[in-house]
Each structure stands twice: as structure tokens, then as C-alpha cells.
Amino acid sequence: DTGVSQDPRHKITKRGQNVTFRCDPISEHNRLYWYRQTLGQGPEFLTYFQNEAQLEKSRLLSDRFSAERPKGSFSTLEIQRTEQGDSAMYLCASSLSGIGGRSSGNTIYFGEGSWLTVV
Amino acid sequence: GQQVMQIPQYQHVQEGEDFTTYCNSSTTLSNIQWYKQRPGGHPVFLIQLVKSGEVKKQKRLTFQFGEAKKNSSLHITATQTTDVGTYFCADHNFNKFYFGSGTKLNVKP
């Protein structure tokens, strides 16, 4: 048990529908990451938060994707107008890091992931 | 972002044989982490290497960081069926982690 919780674990949706995933990080962790993983590939970085601030978004994150972390605790990832290409596992991870600048020695702890299938 | 390449993509070994996966980058890595992902599971942190030429061991696993900090390897001695899974290296760079495509290990009993 890594302490990072994701919900739902599995979601099947029709193309064009909106879906939202929730992530509850390890409680004292100030950084939260979203990754996407497809079969046979490594996790791809999507975005990350330092507390409530979204510090970086990957080019993979189209305008149909939006992530929030309103109070610096849990986070949501919403996908609007889903497409079949969005089918993947969406992984959340968290870490504890110092404020500002480049960090070293940080371990990220992944949740179990949320599997999305768009039909 | 930083791109790390892993080889081989797949490896099938007989239980008791050794296994090695390699991670390569065209540019210098700040530090590198290794993760294991069991089938149907999520990546789990194994170790981090920071220093040039660093070698770390965890029981049957030996991790190395190249002198130029452009490559790394994970070696498993005498594999067991519990070693089955995909092993990823990840470049930890400016608060982000860039993962390789992984090496999938299958161990036949």
C-alpha cells in the first residue's frame, strides 16, 4: 500500500463523454503528478503540482484535459469529449520536496492507477 | 524532456539465469531511478543513483550508473519467478521524472 489512492480504478465510457479521475496523495506530500501509461510503454508525464499550483503541463495534455488541485491536497483530472486514443491507465503519484528550485533525492510514490477505456 | 532508451524490450529467462537491462541517454542524466512494475500493477520505486560510477546492491539486484552519467544498468543474479515484471529507468530532472519504455522480464520456472 503506497498511500496514494485513485478513484475510480476502472472506467468505461462512450466516445464524446467526459470523465473525471480523483487522486488522494500521501497526506504530507506537497508534489502531485499525473502520468499516462499505455500498454507496453513507460509512464508519460502529463502535469504536476506543487501544493495547489500547477507548475508544468506536457504538450501531451491537450485542451480537452484539465487538472486541478484546489486545496493542495487531492487532485482531479478531467478529460472532456473523450476519444478512443485516450484509453490508457492514468497514474497519480506524489512526493515530498523542498520549495522551489531543483530537487534531488525525491522518490515518487504511485497510486494503483485508473484504467480508462473509451468505446 | 529528457529521453532515456531501454534495451532489451523483452527478456525471457529460465529461473536461475541472470538478467540485465540497460538504460541509455544521449545527454548527461542528473540522477536516475529504477522502478519495477508487476503485471497489472503500478510502478514501485527500487533505487536512485546520483553519483558518476555509483554502484548499489539490493540482495540479488545490482544497479550501476555510468561514469559519464549517460547510462545505467540493472542486473539481477539468479532470477526467481517473483522477479517477473517490467523494469523502468527514469531520469529525475527538474522536478519531473521521464521514464524509459521499460524491459519486460519473464522468468520460466
Interface residues (C-beta under 8 A of the other chain):
Chain A: T2 R31 Y33 Y35 G40 Q41 G42 P43 E44 F45 Y48 Q50 L55 E56 S58 L91 S97 R102 S103 S104 G105 N106 T107 I108 Y109 F110 G111 E112 G113
Chain B: G1 Q6 S30 N31 Q33 G41 H42 P43 V44 F45 Q48 V50 F88 A90 H92 F94 N95 K96 F97 Y98 F99 G100 S101 G102 K104
